[in-house]
Amino acid sequence: MPNRNLTSDELKRADMLLDEIRERLLQLSAGDPAVLFAYRRKIAKELIYDERGKPMFRRALKLRKMGEQGGLCARCREPLPNRGAVLDRIEAMTGYTPENTRLLCPPCDVAIQAERGYH
């Protein structure tokens, strides 16, 4: 299922929210560019964690999937590399759950992303 896109009204509201966040970050940093940079990094990191989970969680899920799949790519069934296997969400919005993920070799990940129109 393709990811949902925002409507034009939703995009306007998102832009307004982003403007508010940027203004608030400027206020919090009180003109200090280093503090502004640190606030931006913190907010960006936490929002990514909200969507993807923290790295240790994903690493544990990746190990679990490696065992469940017998070390084979979920798509081509070839052995997965020791490093660089990709934890793929079947439906992005559903998140990184055992039921919604699979491990892919890098070539299969690239092929699937192309099929989904992301490359």
Helices and strands as residue ranges (DSSP letters): H 8-29, H 33-52, H 55-68, E 86-89, G 92-94, G 98-100, E 101-104, H 106-115
